[in-house]
Amino acid sequence: MKNKKINRNILVKAGLVLVACLFIMSGAVYHLMKFSVQKETAQAQYTAEAATRRVEAQLNKYLVVTDVLKKLIKNGYEISGEDFGTLSGFMMDNDGVIEAIEYARDGVVSAAYPLEGNEEAIGLNLLENPERKKEATLAMTSGQYTIAGPFELAQGGTGTLLLDPIYTIDEGGEEQFWGFSLLVLNWDAFLEEVHLNKMEYSGYYYQLWRRNFSTGEKVIIAQCEEKEMSKALEVVCEVPNDTWYFEIMPKEGWVTSSERVISILCIIVVSFLITFIYWQYAVRHYQEKIYKKELERAAAEAKAANEAKTRFLFNMSHDIRTPMNAILGFASMAEENIADTEKVQSSLEKVKIAGKELLSLINEILNISHIESGTMKKIMETADLYEFCRTMELLFEQSMAAKGISFKIATDIRESCVICDIQHMREICINLLSNAQKFTPEGGSVIFAVVQKEEVRENVFAYEIRIEDTGIGMSEEFQKIQFELFEREESNEVSKIEGTGLGLPIVKRLMDLLDGRIECVSEKGKGTAYTLTFQLETDEQHCDAEPSTSDKPEKNTGNFAGKHVLLVEDNELNREIALYLLEDMKLRVDIAEDGVIAVEKVKVSAKDRYDLILMDVQMPNMNGYEATVAIRHLEDRTLAETPIIAMTANAFEEDKRAALEAGMNGHLAKPINVNEMMRAIRELL
């Protein structure tokens, strides 16, 4: 869940990076596009201004023609019709732009060259003609040339008039309006002359227009084929007495479609690329952090494991040496006092007690190892809680009484038959009652109570087991670490009491295995109370629990005389002990040192068949499981079905299952319990 949350955080951050990149890239592209438009606009403006300069230059070129007539008249020369024709013939251009040269005294056209085709213009009063009056009056009053048109000419066709006003000096030295010198221009030829049409070939659309002097309407002077100029750049072209407007725009627009597509692709690709790079970096950084934490945790675990190993070896060295010292010491004492029966008997009893302590220690070590490895499983069966309480009473009443401790059993149970792991529950309670007994001084009390609580769901109730003593109690500091391995409280009272620091860790791990809850209340010098809570299903219909038996040796009530047993054991000392016990039961015993020998002995035993085989498991050449399988596959079915009991130091539940799966009929754990061996043999024989 934590990894998913962190990954979602990376995803959210990557999304924010993507949004930021899109925003930044859009801004960058916008400014680049703006710069590109500005550059294109500057280029277009330069092109438009160059075109207007060409127009102005061309107009000035034609004004030279009118200027000749203007100067002659201004200097007082009278120009006859013949002189006007001769002079105008010299001034006519060869490019077809000037269609006619005229002059109009007092505003009335009085001469035209060529006359042919322009007869209709003679006598036209420019100052009164509605279409020309505005421009003519403006030229007269301003003294500057003025362009009129294009419009329909009096002599026919469309053209433009270039009106250049002429002034003379009277006798009083003042200027007097004389009239106009006029050029009739072919506008299309004029536009060709200034190369406006070439702008379209250069990749531009254009339009040249002016305002009508009379109406103020827009008059198109020149334009390309494309007429949509809504986004065009407008350049003002100032001519005398008028303003022309030159509009221009690139054919592909200020920003082309390909530029837009490329810009959008750049924004998307670059943004996603940066986001992907960030994602890779963030994930790698996250993985490195996780890896670093794992390394640190692994290092810490390795350090803790090394410390635990050191502590384990130290504790085991002490705890194993203590009973071993007693075993070896009392064995030597018995050997030195062999003639003193009473001292030998006392020494052997103490050797036996030390041996049990050593076995208990080994069992605890194996138990905790079994739990830690995760191989221990729950064993669910129907059990009677009243019988369970009686078992606890039988196990502890004598030892409690011998120490001067008051031991009480209390029950408040409505449904006593439940489905539970009674074996591990028994182990938990034995551990806690053993601690209560060890840490409660003479005159104290121990209470073992089982109480049925509320119903959790149908046929499932909460059960509490409470183990309370009036012993030495625990400090608050130790209560926090009481379930950790090999932990023992450091106090004078505890140091005098034997213990390994494994009992409570085993209890806690078994409670976890059984999905139970354990709570502890303790106060230094006032005792300890453990409350165990289980949720158990009732099963009154199948309650057939048998009373527990004590661990006291039974009398040999089996009639085994004449029965033949094959003992398969590779260890000489173990063979000697087993042989002694079996012969004490009046059994005939053969020996096999490993599985290969055992199988061979069974094969040749047809005339003197074995009634039972006691099979060790861990042996050289062929182990006990393999030997059992080989025997079960013998052709002689009578021999193949010989009862086999595993007799091994492998004492875990899975070892029992492995023995049964191999074809064995029972399982005995070493060191051998005489009562259990006798019961197992009695059941089979």
C-alpha positions in Angstrom: 0.0 0.0 0.0 2.8 2.4 0.9 4.5 1.7 -2.5 1.3 2.3 -4.3 0.8 5.6 -2.5 4.3 6.7 -3.3 3.9 5.7 -6.9 0.7 7.8 -7.0 2.7 10.7 -5.7 5.2 10.3 -8.4 2.3 10.1 -11.0 0.8 13.4 -9.6 4.1 15.1 -9.7 4.7 13.9 -13.2 1.3 15.3 -14.1 2.3 18.7 -12.6 5.6 18.6 -14.5 3.6 17.9 -17.7 1.3 20.8 -17.1 4.2 23.1 -16.3 6.1 21.9 -19.4 3.0 22.5 -21.6 2.6 26.0 -20.1 6.3 26.9 -20.5 6.6 25.4 -23.9 3.4 27.1 -25.1 4.8 30.4 -23.8 8.2 29.8 -25.4 6.6 28.9 -28.7 4.2 31.9 -28.5 7.2 34.2 -28.1 9.0 32.5 -30.9 6.0 32.7 -33.1 5.6 36.4 -32.1 9.2 37.0 -33.0 8.7 35.2 -36.3 5.5 37.3 -37.0 7.5 40.5 -36.1 10.2 39.4 -38.4 7.7 38.6 -41.2 5.9 41.9 -40.5 9.1 43.9 -40.8 9.9 42.2 -44.0 6.4 42.9 -45.3 6.6 46.5 -44.2 9.9 46.9 -46.0 8.4 45.4 -49.1 5.4 47.7 -48.9 7.5 50.8 -48.3 9.7 49.9 -51.2 6.6 49.6 -53.4 5.3 53.0 -52.3 8.7 54.6 -52.9 8.6 53.2 -56.4 5.1 54.7 -56.9 6.3 58.1 -55.6 9.5 57.9 -57.8 7.5 57.0 -60.9 5.1 59.9 -60.2 8.0 62.3 -59.8 9.3 61.0 -63.1 6.1 62.0 -64.9 6.0 65.4 -63.1 9.1 66.4 -65.1 6.9 66.4 -68.2 4.4 68.7 -66.7 7.1 70.8 -65.2 8.4 71.8 -68.7 5.0 73.3 -69.7 4.6 74.8 -66.2 8.0 76.6 -66.4 7.4 77.9 -70.0 4.0 79.4 -69.0 5.3 80.7 -65.8 8.1 82.5 -67.6 5.5 84.3 -69.8 5.8 82.2 -73.0 2.7 81.9 -75.1 2.6 78.3 -76.3 0.8 77.9 -79.6 -1.1 74.8 -80.5 1.7 73.8 -82.9 4.4 74.4 -80.3 2.4 72.4 -77.7 2.0 69.5 -80.1 5.7 69.5 -80.9 6.8 69.8 -77.3 4.4 67.2 -76.1 5.5 64.8 -78.8 9.0 65.0 -77.4 7.8 64.4 -73.8 5.6 61.4 -74.5 7.1 58.2 -73.0 7.5 55.0 -74.9 6.1 52.7 -72.2 2.5 53.6 -72.8 1.8 55.0 -69.3 1.2 58.6 -70.5 -1.9 58.5 -72.7 -2.2 62.3 -73.2 -0.7 65.6 -72.2 -3.1 68.5 -71.7 -3.2 72.0 -70.3 -6.3 73.7 -69.0 -6.2 77.5 -68.7 -8.4 78.7 -65.9 -9.3 75.1 -65.3 -10.7 74.5 -68.7 -8.9 71.9 -71.0 -7.8 73.9 -74.0 -5.2 71.7 -75.6 -4.5 68.0 -75.7 -1.8 65.9 -77.3 -2.5 63.8 -79.1 -5.7 65.5 -80.0 -7.0 62.4 -81.8 -9.0 60.4 -79.4 -9.0 63.2 -76.8 -11.4 65.6 -78.6 -14.1 65.1 -75.8 -11.7 66.4 -73.2 -11.4 69.8 -74.9 -13.5 72.4 -73.1 -13.9 70.3 -70.0 -14.0 72.6 -66.9 -12.1 70.6 -64.2 -13.2 73.1 -61.5 -16.8 72.4 -62.2 -16.9 68.8 -63.3 -18.3 66.8 -60.3 -15.8 63.9 -60.6 -12.8 66.2 -60.9 -13.8 69.3 -59.0 -12.6 68.2 -55.6 -9.1 67.2 -56.7 -8.8 70.2 -59.1 -9.8 72.7 -56.4 -7.5 71.0 -53.9 -4.6 71.2 -56.4 -5.4 74.9 -57.2 -5.6 76.0 -53.5 -2.6 73.9 -52.3 -0.3 74.6 -55.2 0.7 70.9 -55.2 0.1 68.2 -57.8 -2.9 66.1 -57.1 -3.9 62.7 -58.5 -7.5 62.2 -59.5 -9.1 58.9 -60.4 -9.0 56.4 -61.6 -12.4 57.2 -63.2 -14.1 57.2 -66.6 -12.3 59.7 -68.9 -14.3 62.3 -71.0 -12.4 61.1 -74.1 -13.4 57.5 -73.2 -11.8 54.7 -71.2 -10.4 54.6 -67.6 -7.5 56.6 -66.5 -6.0 58.8 -63.8 -5.3 62.5 -64.0 -2.1 64.0 -62.6 -3.0 67.7 -62.1 -0.1 70.0 -61.6 -1.3 73.7 -60.8 0.4 76.6 -62.7 0.8 80.0 -61.2 2.1 83.2 -62.9 3.3 86.6 -61.4 1.2 89.6 -62.2 2.4 93.2 -62.6 2.0 93.7 -58.9 4.3 90.8 -58.1 1.6 88.5 -56.8 0.9 84.9 -57.9 -2.2 84.3 -60.0 -3.7 81.0 -60.9 -3.2 80.4 -64.5 -4.5 76.8 -64.9 -3.3 73.2 -64.9 -0.8 71.1 -66.7 -2.3 67.6 -66.9 -1.1 64.1 -67.6 -3.6 61.4 -68.4 -2.1 58.1 -67.2 -3.0 54.5 -68.1 -3.2 53.2 -64.5 -2.7 49.5 -65.4 0.4 50.4 -67.3 1.6 52.6 -64.5 1.2 49.7 -62.0 3.1 47.4 -64.3 5.8 50.0 -64.5 6.2 50.1 -60.7 6.1 46.2 -60.6 3.3 45.9 -58.1 2.2 42.7 -59.8 5.5 41.1 -59.0 4.7 41.2 -55.3 2.3 38.4 -55.7 5.1 36.3 -57.2 7.2 37.1 -54.2 4.6 35.5 -51.9 2.5 38.5 -50.9 -1.1 39.5 -51.3 -1.5 43.3 -51.5 -4.1 46.1 -51.9 -3.6 49.8 -52.7 -6.5 52.0 -51.9 -7.5 55.6 -51.0 -10.6 57.5 -49.8 -12.9 59.2 -52.3 -12.6 62.9 -51.8 -16.4 63.4 -52.2 -17.9 60.4 -50.5 -15.1 59.1 -48.3 -15.7 55.6 -49.6 -12.8 53.2 -50.1 -11.5 53.3 -53.6 -9.3 50.4 -54.7 -6.4 51.7 -56.7 -4.7 48.3 -57.2 -5.0 44.8 -55.8 -4.0 41.2 -56.4 -6.4 38.4 -57.1 -6.8 37.6 -53.4 -9.3 40.0 -51.9 -9.5 38.8 -48.3 -7.1 41.1 -46.4 -8.5 41.1 -42.9 -5.1 40.4 -41.3 -3.0 42.5 -43.6 -0.3 44.9 -42.6 -1.3 48.5 -43.5 1.4 51.0 -44.7 0.5 54.6 -45.2 1.7 56.2 -48.5 1.6 60.0 -48.4 1.1 61.7 -51.8 0.5 65.4 -52.2 -3.0 66.3 -51.1 -3.9 62.7 -50.5 -3.2 59.6 -48.5 -2.9 56.1 -50.0 -3.0 52.9 -48.0 -0.9 50.0 -48.9 -2.1 46.7 -47.3 0.2 43.6 -47.6 0.2 40.1 -46.1 2.1 36.8 -46.8 0.2 34.3 -48.9 0.6 31.6 -46.2 -0.3 34.0 -43.5 1.9 35.5 -40.9 2.1 32.0 -39.3 1.9 29.1 -41.8 -0.1 25.9 -41.2 3.1 23.8 -41.2 4.6 26.2 -38.5 1.5 25.8 -36.4 1.6 22.0 -36.7 5.3 21.8 -36.0 4.9 24.2 -33.0 2.1 22.1 -31.5 4.1 18.9 -32.1 7.1 20.5 -30.5 5.1 21.6 -27.5 3.6 18.1 -27.0 6.8 16.1 -27.8 9.1 18.2 -25.7 6.7 18.3 -22.8 6.1 14.6 -22.8 9.8 13.9 -23.3 10.7 16.1 -20.3 7.9 14.5 -18.3 9.2 11.0 -19.2 12.7 12.0 -18.2 11.4 13.3 -14.9 9.3 10.1 -14.4 12.4 7.9 -15.1 14.4 10.1 -12.7 11.7 10.1 -10.0 11.2 6.3 -10.2 14.9 5.6 -10.2 15.4 8.0 -7.3 12.5 6.3 -5.4 13.9 2.9 -6.1 17.3 4.0 -5.0 15.8 5.3 -1.7 13.9 2.0 -1.2 17.1 0.0 -2.1 19.1 2.2 0.3 16.5 1.6 3.1 16.5 -2.1 2.3 20.3 -2.1 2.5 20.2 -0.2 5.8 17.5 -2.5 7.1 19.4 -5.6 5.9 22.5 -4.2 7.6 20.6 -3.5 10.8 19.0 -7.0 10.6 22.4 -8.6 10.0 23.8 -6.6 12.9 20.9 -7.6 15.1 21.2 -11.2 13.9 24.9 -11.2 14.7 24.2 -9.7 18.2 21.4 -12.2 18.7 23.7 -15.0 17.6 26.3 -13.8 20.1 23.7 -13.5 22.8 22.3 -16.9 21.9 25.7 -18.6 22.1 26.4 -16.8 25.4 23.1 -17.8 26.9 23.3 -21.3 25.5 26.8 -21.7 26.7 25.7 -20.8 30.2 22.3 -22.6 30.2 23.6 -25.8 28.7 26.7 -26.0 30.8 24.7 -25.6 34.0 22.7 -28.9 33.6 25.7 -30.6 31.9 27.9 -29.7 34.8 25.3 -31.3 37.1 25.1 -34.4 35.0 28.9 -34.9 34.7 29.5 -33.9 38.4 26.8 -36.3 39.9 27.9 -39.1 37.5 31.5 -38.7 38.7 30.2 -38.6 42.3 28.2 -41.8 41.8 31.3 -43.5 40.2 33.5 -42.5 43.1 31.0 -43.7 45.7 29.8 -46.9 43.9 29.7 -48.8 47.2 27.4 -46.2 48.8 24.0 -47.2 47.4 22.2 -44.3 49.0 24.7 -41.7 47.6 24.6 -43.4 44.1 20.8 -43.3 44.1 20.8 -39.6 45.1 23.4 -38.8 42.4 21.4 -40.6 39.7 18.2 -38.8 40.7 20.0 -35.5 40.4 21.5 -36.6 37.0 17.9 -37.4 35.9 16.7 -34.0 37.0 19.6 -32.2 35.2 18.9 -34.3 32.1 15.3 -33.2 32.1 16.4 -29.6 32.5 18.7 -30.0 29.5 16.0 -31.7 27.5 13.6 -28.9 28.4 16.1 -26.3 27.2 16.7 -28.2 23.9 13.0 -28.5 23.4 12.5 -24.8 23.9 15.3 -23.9 21.4 13.8 -26.3 18.8 10.3 -25.0 19.5 11.3 -21.3 19.0 13.2 -22.3 15.9 10.2 -24.2 14.6 7.9 -21.2 15.2 10.3 -18.7 13.7 10.7 -20.8 10.5 6.9 -20.6 9.9 6.6 -24.4 9.7 4.5 -24.8 12.8 0.8 -25.2 12.0 -2.4 -25.2 14.1 -3.8 -28.6 15.0 -7.5 -28.1 15.4 -9.5 -30.7 17.4 -12.5 -30.9 19.7 -11.5 -30.5 23.4 -13.2 -30.2 26.8 -12.1 -27.1 28.6 -13.1 -28.7 32.0 -10.7 -31.6 31.2 -8.1 -29.0 30.1 -8.4 -27.3 33.6 -8.1 -30.7 35.3 -4.9 -31.4 33.4 -3.4 -28.1 34.5 -4.4 -29.0 38.1 -2.8 -32.4 37.9 0.4 -31.1 36.4 1.0 -28.3 39.0 -0.9 -29.1 42.2 1.8 -31.2 43.8 4.8 -29.0 42.7 2.9 -25.9 43.9 2.0 -27.5 47.2 5.7 -28.7 47.7 6.8 -25.0 47.3 4.1 -23.8 49.7 2.1 -22.0 47.0 -1.7 -21.9 47.1 -2.9 -23.1 43.6 -6.5 -22.5 42.6 -8.5 -23.4 39.5 -11.6 -21.3 38.7 -14.1 -21.8 35.8 -17.1 -19.9 34.5 -17.9 -21.9 31.4 -21.3 -22.6 29.8 -20.1 -24.5 26.7 -17.0 -26.5 27.6 -16.5 -28.4 24.3 -14.8 -26.3 21.8 -12.8 -26.7 18.5 -9.3 -25.5 19.3 -5.5 -26.2 19.1 -5.5 -27.7 22.6 -2.0 -29.0 22.3 -0.5 -25.5 21.8 -2.9 -23.9 24.3 -1.7 -26.4 26.8 1.9 -25.5 26.0 1.2 -21.8 26.5 -0.5 -22.3 29.8 2.3 -24.7 31.1 4.9 -22.0 30.2 3.0 -19.3 32.1 2.1 -21.5 35.1 5.7 -22.6 35.3 6.8 -19.0 35.4 4.2 -18.2 38.0 5.4 -21.1 40.1 9.1 -20.1 39.7 8.7 -16.4 40.5 6.2 -16.8 43.4 7.8 -17.2 46.8 6.6 -19.6 49.5 3.3 -18.5 51.0 2.1 -16.8 47.7 -0.8 -17.9 45.5 -1.4 -18.7 41.8 -4.9 -18.7 40.2 -5.7 -20.4 36.9 -9.1 -19.2 35.6 -11.1 -20.0 32.4 -14.1 -17.7 31.7 -16.5 -17.8 28.8 -17.3 -14.3 27.6 -19.7 -12.9 25.0 -20.8 -14.6 21.8 -18.8 -13.2 18.8 -20.9 -14.8 16.1 -23.1 -17.8 15.9 -21.6 -20.7 18.0 -18.3 -18.7 18.4 -17.5 -17.3 21.8 -14.7 -15.3 23.4 -12.9 -17.3 26.1 -10.4 -15.8 28.6 -7.7 -17.7 30.4 -6.3 -15.8 33.3 -3.1 -16.8 35.1 -2.5 -14.6 38.1 0.2 -14.8 40.8 1.4 -12.9 43.8 5.1 -13.2 42.9 7.9 -10.8 42.5 6.3 -9.0 39.4 8.1 -7.2 36.6 9.4 -3.7 36.1 7.7 -1.5 33.5 10.9 -1.5 31.4 11.0 -5.3 31.3 7.4 -5.6 30.4 8.1 -3.8 27.2 10.7 -6.4 26.1 9.4 -9.5 27.9 8.5 -11.3 24.7 11.9 -10.8 23.0 14.2 -13.8 22.8 16.7 -14.4 25.7 15.5 -11.4 27.6 15.5 -11.8 31.4 15.0 -9.1 34.0 18.3 -8.0 35.6 17.5 -8.2 39.4 18.8 -10.2 42.3 15.6 -12.1 42.7 15.5 -13.2 39.0 19.2 -14.1 38.8 18.7 -16.8 41.5 16.0 -18.5 39.4 16.9 -20.8 36.5 15.6 -19.7 33.1 16.5 -19.3 29.4 14.5 -16.3 28.4 12.6 -18.4 25.8 9.4 -19.2 27.6 7.6 -15.9 27.1 8.7 -15.5 23.4 7.4 -19.0 22.7 4.1 -18.0 24.4 3.8 -14.8 22.4 4.5 -16.6 19.1 2.1 -19.4 19.8 -0.6 -16.8 20.7 0.0 -15.2 17.3 -0.2 -18.6 15.6 -3.6 -19.2 17.3 -4.9 -15.7 16.5 -5.2 -15.0 20.2 -4.5 -11.9 22.3 -2.2 -11.7 25.3 -2.3 -8.9 27.9 0.0 -8.5 30.9 -0.5 -6.5 34.0 2.4 -6.6 36.5 3.8 -4.5 39.3 7.2 -4.9 40.9 6.8 -6.9 44.2 3.0 -7.4 43.8 2.7 -10.1 41.2 1.8 -10.6 37.6 -1.5 -11.4 35.7 -1.7 -12.6 32.1 -5.0 -12.6 30.3 -5.3 -14.8 27.2 -8.2 -14.3 24.9 -9.3 -16.8 22.2 -12.3 -17.0 19.9 -13.5 -20.6 19.9 -16.3 -22.4 18.2 -18.4 -24.7 20.4 -18.8 -28.4 19.5 -20.9 -30.1 22.2 -21.9 -33.0 19.9 -18.4 -34.3 19.3 -16.8 -33.8 22.8 -14.9 -36.9 23.4 -11.7 -35.7 25.1 -9.9 -38.3 27.1 -8.5 -37.5 30.6 -4.8 -36.7 30.6 -2.3 -39.1 32.1 0.5 -38.1 34.4 4.1 -38.5 33.6 4.7 -41.0 36.3 6.3 -44.3 35.1 3.8 -47.1 34.5 4.2 -50.6 35.6 5.2 -53.0 32.8 1.8 -54.6 32.3 2.5 -55.8 28.7 2.8 -59.5 28.0 5.6 -59.3 25.3 7.4 -62.6 26.1 8.4 -64.3 22.8 7.8 -61.3 20.7 10.6 -60.5 18.2 11.7 -56.9 17.6 14.3 -55.5 15.1 16.0 -52.4 16.5 17.5 -50.2 13.7 19.8 -47.6 15.3 23.3 -46.3 14.2 24.3 -44.8 17.5 25.9 -47.3 19.9 24.8 -45.5 23.1 21.2 -45.1 21.9 21.2 -48.9 20.9 22.4 -49.8 24.4 19.7 -47.8 26.1 16.9 -49.0 23.8 18.2 -52.6 24.1 18.1 -52.4 27.9 14.5 -51.1 27.9 13.3 -53.6 25.3 14.9 -56.6 27.0 13.4 -55.4 30.3 10.0 -55.8 28.6 11.0 -59.5 27.8 11.3 -58.8 24.1 13.7 -60.7 21.8 15.8 -58.0 20.0 17.9 -58.0 16.8 20.2 -55.1 15.9 20.7 -53.3 12.6 23.2 -50.5 12.3 21.6 -48.8 9.3 18.7 -49.0 6.8 20.4 -51.2 4.3 21.1 -53.9 6.9 17.6 -53.5 8.3 16.0 -54.2 4.9 18.2 -57.2 4.3 17.4 -58.6 7.8 13.7 -58.3 7.1 14.0 -60.0 3.7 15.7 -63.1 5.2 13.4 -63.3 8.3 10.6 -65.4 6.7 11.0 -68.3 9.1 11.6 -66.1 12.2 9.4 -63.0 11.3 9.8 -59.8 13.2 6.7 -58.7 15.2 7.8 -55.1 15.3 10.6 -52.8 13.9 11.8 -49.8 15.8 13.4 -47.5 13.1 15.7 -44.6 13.6 15.4 -41.9 10.9 18.8 -40.2 10.4 21.2 -43.0 9.5 24.1 -43.5 7.0 23.7 -45.4 3.7 19.9 -45.5 3.9 17.7 -43.4 6.2 14.7 -44.7 8.1 12.1 -43.3 5.6 13.9 -44.9 2.7 14.2 -48.2 4.6 10.5 -48.2 5.4 9.5 -47.6 1.8 11.8 -50.5 0.7 10.2 -52.8 3.3 6.7 -51.8 2.2 7.5 -52.8 -1.3 8.8 -56.3 -0.5 7.1 -59.1 -2.5 6.3 -61.1 0.6 3.2 -59.1 1.8 3.5 -60.5 5.3 7.0 -59.1 5.7 6.0 -55.9 3.9 3.2 -55.3 6.5 5.4 -55.6 9.5 4.6 -52.8 12.0 7.2 -50.0 12.1 7.6 -47.3 14.7 9.9 -44.3 14.1 12.2 -43.8 17.0 14.0 -40.4 16.3 15.2 -37.1 17.6 13.1 -35.4 14.9 10.2 -34.5 17.2 8.2 -31.9 15.3 4.7 -32.4 14.0 5.9 -32.5 10.3 8.3 -35.3 11.3 5.4 -37.3 12.6 3.6 -36.7 9.3 6.7 -37.6 7.3 6.9 -40.9 9.2 3.3 -41.8 8.5 3.6 -40.8 4.9 6.6 -43.1 4.5 4.4 -46.0 5.8 5.3 -46.1 9.5 2.7 -47.0 12.1 3.8 -44.7 14.9 6.4 -42.1 16.1 8.5 -42.0 19.3 10.6 -38.9 20.1 14.0 -39.2 21.7 15.0 -39.2 24.5 12.7 -42.1 24.9 9.9 -41.8 27.4 9.4 -45.3 28.9 5.6 -45.0 29.3 5.1 -43.7 25.8 7.3 -46.5 24.3 5.3 -49.1 26.3 2.0 -47.7 25.2 3.1 -47.7 21.5 4.3 -51.3 21.6 1.2 -52.4 23.5 -1.0 -50.9 20.9 0.8 -52.7 18.0 1.5 -56.1 19.7 
